[in-house]
Amino acid sequence: MEKQFFTRYRFVDTRTGDLIRYMNINDRLEDHVDRLKKMQSQIYNEIKIPVTSILYELAEPAS
């Protein structure tokens, strides 16, 4: 079976600097930005942090 590689992103509340969550995306997928934007909306729906206050960025490499 082929080994899969992932890019790890983290979501941060820019108002407080608190880490919200991590998200791993398979490197074989092309639409990382679209998936990250959808997760921003999902975080808003779950915990009501304004989407404009949710920053996503690269985190340390996933295993």
N, CA, C and O atoms as CSV, one atom per row, in Angstrom:
chain,resi,resn,atom,element,x,y,z
A,1,MET,N,N,0.844,-1.194,0.000
A,1,MET,CA,C,0.000,0.000,0.000
A,1,MET,C,C,0.883,1.248,0.000
A,1,MET,O,O,1.881,1.325,0.716
A,2,GLU,N,N,0.497,2.200,-0.804
A,2,GLU,CA,C,1.258,3.435,-0.950
A,2,GLU,C,C,1.158,4.303,0.307
A,2,GLU,O,O,0.075,4.500,0.858
A,3,LYS,N,N,2.311,4.816,0.747
A,3,LYS,CA,C,2.315,5.699,1.917
A,3,LYS,C,C,1.730,7.055,1.520
A,3,LYS,O,O,2.058,7.605,0.469
A,4,GLN,N,N,0.872,7.572,2.370
A,4,GLN,CA,C,0.250,8.860,2.095
A,4,GLN,C,C,0.929,9.944,2.921
A,4,GLN,O,O,1.401,9.693,4.030
A,5,PHE,N,N,0.970,11.125,2.377
A,5,PHE,CA,C,1.570,12.264,3.053
A,5,PHE,C,C,0.526,13.353,3.214
A,5,PHE,O,O,-0.323,13.552,2.344
A,6,PHE,N,N,0.599,14.058,4.341
A,6,PHE,CA,C,-0.378,15.080,4.675
A,6,PHE,C,C,0.326,16.382,5.011
A,6,PHE,O,O,1.457,16.389,5.497
A,7,THR,N,N,-0.356,17.474,4.747
A,7,THR,CA,C,0.082,18.785,5.201
A,7,THR,C,C,-0.802,19.156,6.382
A,7,THR,O,O,-2.024,19.032,6.314
A,8,ARG,N,N,-0.179,19.609,7.462
A,8,ARG,CA,C,-0.923,19.959,8.659
A,8,ARG,C,C,-1.075,21.469,8.749
A,8,ARG,O,O,-0.106,22.223,8.665
A,9,TYR,N,N,-2.307,21.877,8.921
A,9,TYR,CA,C,-2.631,23.287,9.121
A,9,TYR,C,C,-3.193,23.457,10.521
A,9,TYR,O,O,-3.712,22.511,11.114
A,10,ARG,N,N,-3.085,24.652,11.035
A,10,ARG,CA,C,-3.720,24.942,12.321
A,10,ARG,C,C,-4.587,26.180,12.158
A,10,ARG,O,O,-4.306,27.071,11.356
A,11,PHE,N,N,-5.636,26.199,12.942
A,11,PHE,CA,C,-6.573,27.320,12.957
A,11,PHE,C,C,-6.403,28.033,14.284
A,11,PHE,O,O,-6.414,27.407,15.343
A,12,VAL,N,N,-6.245,29.351,14.217
A,12,VAL,CA,C,-5.976,30.168,15.396
A,12,VAL,C,C,-6.997,31.299,15.452
A,12,VAL,O,O,-7.366,31.876,14.429
A,13,ASP,N,N,-7.449,31.604,16.678
A,13,ASP,CA,C,-8.310,32.770,16.912
A,13,ASP,C,C,-7.403,33.990,16.972
A,13,ASP,O,O,-6.626,34.133,17.917
A,14,THR,N,N,-7.488,34.865,15.986
A,14,THR,CA,C,-6.570,36.008,15.929
A,14,THR,C,C,-6.825,37.024,17.045
A,14,THR,O,O,-5.961,37.851,17.338
A,15,ARG,N,N,-7.985,36.969,17.657
A,15,ARG,CA,C,-8.285,37.922,18.738
A,15,ARG,C,C,-7.536,37.562,19.999
A,15,ARG,O,O,-7.124,38.446,20.749
A,16,THR,N,N,-7.352,36.271,20.244
A,16,THR,CA,C,-6.725,35.825,21.492
A,16,THR,C,C,-5.412,35.086,21.286
A,16,THR,O,O,-4.627,34.933,22.222
A,17,GLY,N,N,-5.170,34.625,20.056
A,17,GLY,CA,C,-3.987,33.814,19.782
A,17,GLY,C,C,-4.165,32.356,20.158
A,17,GLY,O,O,-3.220,31.572,20.064
A,18,ASP,N,N,-5.382,31.976,20.588
A,18,ASP,CA,C,-5.645,30.595,21.006
A,18,ASP,C,C,-5.724,29.666,19.801
A,18,ASP,O,O,-6.278,30.018,18.760
A,19,LEU,N,N,-5.161,28.481,19.963
A,19,LEU,CA,C,-5.270,27.440,18.955
A,19,LEU,C,C,-6.683,26.878,18.994
A,19,LEU,O,O,-7.188,26.536,20.064
A,20,ILE,N,N,-7.320,26.782,17.842
A,20,ILE,CA,C,-8.672,26.236,17.774
A,20,ILE,C,C,-8.618,24.746,17.463
A,20,ILE,O,O,-9.180,23.931,18.194
A,21,ARG,N,N,-7.938,24.395,16.372
A,21,ARG,CA,C,-7.791,22.981,16.017
A,21,ARG,C,C,-6.776,22.823,14.902
A,21,ARG,O,O,-6.372,23.788,14.255
A,22,TYR,N,N,-6.376,21.572,14.697
A,22,TYR,CA,C,-5.512,21.199,13.582
A,22,TYR,C,C,-6.342,20.518,12.513
A,22,TYR,O,O,-7.408,19.967,12.790
A,23,MET,N,N,-5.846,20.560,11.295
A,23,MET,CA,C,-6.488,19.853,10.187
A,23,MET,C,C,-5.390,19.313,9.289
A,23,MET,O,O,-4.511,20.061,8.861
A,24,ASN,N,N,-5.436,18.024,9.001
A,24,ASN,CA,C,-4.501,17.404,8.072
A,24,ASN,C,C,-5.196,17.228,6.730
A,24,ASN,O,O,-6.330,16.755,6.664
A,25,ILE,N,N,-4.505,17.613,5.659
A,25,ILE,CA,C,-5.055,17.456,4.311
A,25,ILE,C,C,-4.069,16.631,3.494
A,25,ILE,O,O,-2.870,16.909,3.473
A,26,ASN,N,N,-4.589,15.625,2.830
A,26,ASN,CA,C,-3.771,14.752,2.013
A,26,ASN,C,C,-3.089,15.564,0.916
A,26,ASN,O,O,-3.734,16.353,0.226
A,27,ASP,N,N,-1.785,15.365,0.760
A,27,ASP,CA,C,-1.030,16.124,-0.240
A,27,ASP,C,C,-1.463,15.828,-1.668
A,27,ASP,O,O,-1.181,16.620,-2.567
A,28,ARG,N,N,-2.131,14.721,-1.897
A,28,ARG,CA,C,-2.582,14.370,-3.241
A,28,ARG,C,C,-3.777,15.221,-3.675
A,28,ARG,O,O,-4.096,15.277,-4.863
A,29,LEU,N,N,-4.429,15.874,-2.738
A,29,LEU,CA,C,-5.579,16.720,-3.059
A,29,LEU,C,C,-5.093,18.096,-3.491
A,29,LEU,O,O,-4.128,18.624,-2.938
A,30,GLU,N,N,-5.754,18.665,-4.464
A,30,GLU,CA,C,-5.334,19.948,-5.032
A,30,GLU,C,C,-5.978,21.161,-4.356
A,30,GLU,O,O,-5.450,22.269,-4.443
A,31,ASP,N,N,-7.103,20.960,-3.691
A,31,ASP,CA,C,-7.929,22.091,-3.242
A,31,ASP,C,C,-7.770,22.414,-1.758
A,31,ASP,O,O,-8.763,22.539,-1.042
A,32,HIS,N,N,-6.541,22.549,-1.298
A,32,HIS,CA,C,-6.316,22.826,0.121
A,32,HIS,C,C,-7.022,24.099,0.581
A,32,HIS,O,O,-7.664,24.107,1.631
A,33,VAL,N,N,-6.907,25.174,-0.197
A,33,VAL,CA,C,-7.490,26.454,0.219
A,33,VAL,C,C,-9.009,26.341,0.350
A,33,VAL,O,O,-9.589,26.861,1.302
A,34,ASP,N,N,-9.648,25.669,-0.594
A,34,ASP,CA,C,-11.102,25.492,-0.516
A,34,ASP,C,C,-11.489,24.716,0.744
A,34,ASP,O,O,-12.449,25.069,1.429
A,35,ARG,N,N,-10.738,23.665,1.041
A,35,ARG,CA,C,-11.030,22.861,2.227
A,35,ARG,C,C,-10.808,23.668,3.506
A,35,ARG,O,O,-11.567,23.532,4.466
A,36,LEU,N,N,-9.779,24.500,3.520
A,36,LEU,CA,C,-9.506,25.328,4.697
A,36,LEU,C,C,-10.606,26.368,4.901
A,36,LEU,O,O,-11.014,26.624,6.034
A,37,LYS,N,N,-11.078,26.959,3.830
A,37,LYS,CA,C,-12.163,27.943,3.947
A,37,LYS,C,C,-13.455,27.286,4.435
A,37,LYS,O,O,-14.198,27.883,5.214
A,38,LYS,N,N,-13.725,26.064,3.979
A,38,LYS,CA,C,-14.903,25.344,4.470
A,38,LYS,C,C,-14.773,25.048,5.960
A,38,LYS,O,O,-15.755,25.125,6.698
A,39,MET,N,N,-13.575,24.714,6.399
A,39,MET,CA,C,-13.362,24.456,7.823
A,39,MET,C,C,-13.543,25.734,8.629
A,39,MET,O,O,-14.066,25.679,9.742
A,40,GLN,N,N,-13.126,26.888,8.100
A,40,GLN,CA,C,-13.367,28.159,8.795
A,40,GLN,C,C,-14.862,28.332,9.044
A,40,GLN,O,O,-15.270,28.710,10.142
A,41,SER,N,N,-15.672,28.060,8.038
A,41,SER,CA,C,-17.125,28.189,8.182
A,41,SER,C,C,-17.666,27.182,9.189
A,41,SER,O,O,-18.556,27.504,9.977
A,42,GLN,N,N,-17.136,25.974,9.165
A,42,GLN,CA,C,-17.589,24.957,10.112
A,42,GLN,C,C,-17.241,25.351,11.546
A,42,GLN,O,O,-18.048,25.165,12.456
A,43,ILE,N,N,-16.045,25.893,11.746
A,43,ILE,CA,C,-15.656,26.350,13.092
A,43,ILE,C,C,-16.610,27.448,13.551
A,43,ILE,O,O,-17.056,27.450,14.699
A,44,TYR,N,N,-16.924,28.388,12.647
A,44,TYR,CA,C,-17.867,29.446,13.002
A,44,TYR,C,C,-19.202,28.848,13.441
A,44,TYR,O,O,-19.763,29.253,14.458
A,45,ASN,N,N,-19.704,27.889,12.677
A,45,ASN,CA,C,-20.991,27.275,13.004
A,45,ASN,C,C,-20.952,26.528,14.341
A,45,ASN,O,O,-21.962,26.469,15.042
A,46,GLU,N,N,-19.804,25.961,14.698
A,46,GLU,CA,C,-19.689,25.193,15.931
A,46,GLU,C,C,-19.495,26.080,17.153
A,46,GLU,O,O,-20.152,25.879,18.174
A,47,ILE,N,N,-18.597,27.060,17.058
A,47,ILE,CA,C,-18.242,27.815,18.275
A,47,ILE,C,C,-18.396,29.327,18.131
A,47,ILE,O,O,-17.993,30.080,19.018
A,48,LYS,N,N,-18.974,29.769,17.024
A,48,LYS,CA,C,-19.358,31.174,16.830
A,48,LYS,C,C,-18.203,32.169,16.948
A,48,LYS,O,O,-18.395,33.293,17.411
A,49,ILE,N,N,-17.017,31.761,16.534
A,49,ILE,CA,C,-15.924,32.723,16.375
A,49,ILE,C,C,-16.082,33.320,14.987
A,49,ILE,O,O,-16.252,32.570,14.026
A,50,PRO,N,N,-16.032,34.645,14.841
A,50,PRO,CA,C,-16.193,35.229,13.511
A,50,PRO,C,C,-15.174,34.676,12.520
A,50,PRO,O,O,-13.994,34.528,12.839
A,51,VAL,N,N,-15.646,34.377,11.325
A,51,VAL,CA,C,-14.761,33.804,10.305
A,51,VAL,C,C,-13.554,34.706,10.065
A,51,VAL,O,O,-12.453,34.216,9.814
A,52,THR,N,N,-13.755,36.026,10.140
A,52,THR,CA,C,-12.646,36.953,9.909
A,52,THR,C,C,-11.595,36.881,11.013
A,52,THR,O,O,-10.482,37.377,10.836
A,53,SER,N,N,-11.931,36.273,12.145
A,53,SER,CA,C,-10.985,36.133,13.249
A,53,SER,C,C,-10.293,34.773,13.257
A,53,SER,O,O,-9.472,34.501,14.133
A,54,ILE,N,N,-10.617,33.921,12.293
A,54,ILE,CA,C,-10.022,32.586,12.239
A,54,ILE,C,C,-8.925,32.588,11.175
A,54,ILE,O,O,-9.195,32.768,9.987
A,55,LEU,N,N,-7.710,32.388,11.612
A,55,LEU,CA,C,-6.558,32.349,10.722
A,55,LEU,C,C,-6.116,30.908,10.552
A,55,LEU,O,O,-6.011,30.176,11.536
A,56,TYR,N,N,-5.855,30.485,9.318
A,56,TYR,CA,C,-5.251,29.172,9.109
A,56,TYR,C,C,-3.838,29.369,8.590
A,56,TYR,O,O,-3.561,30.283,7.814
A,57,GLU,N,N,-2.949,28.487,9.038
A,57,GLU,CA,C,-1.547,28.574,8.646
A,57,GLU,C,C,-0.939,27.190,8.710
A,57,GLU,O,O,-1.493,26.283,9.331
A,58,LEU,N,N,0.205,27.034,8.061
A,58,LEU,CA,C,0.923,25.771,8.124
A,58,LEU,C,C,1.388,25.511,9.547
A,58,LEU,O,O,1.858,26.415,10.238
A,59,ALA,N,N,1.252,24.279,9.968
A,59,ALA,CA,C,1.766,23.865,11.268
A,59,ALA,C,C,2.955,22.934,11.015
A,59,ALA,O,O,3.409,22.798,9.878
A,60,GLU,N,N,3.446,22.311,12.050
A,60,GLU,CA,C,4.561,21.372,11.866
A,60,GLU,C,C,4.114,20.226,10.968
A,60,GLU,O,O,2.919,19.942,10.884
A,61,PRO,N,N,5.039,19.572,10.304
A,61,PRO,CA,C,4.648,18.471,9.399
A,61,PRO,C,C,3.886,17.370,10.122
A,61,PRO,O,O,4.222,17.010,11.251
A,62,ALA,N,N,2.873,16.846,9.477
A,62,ALA,CA,C,2.122,15.716,10.029
A,62,ALA,C,C,2.870,14.428,9.723
A,62,ALA,O,O,3.677,14.368,8.796
A,63,SER,N,N,2.595,13.414,10.505
A,63,SER,CA,C,3.270,12.140,10.269
A,63,SER,C,C,2.438,11.265,9.357
A,63,SER,O,O,2.840,10.146,9.039
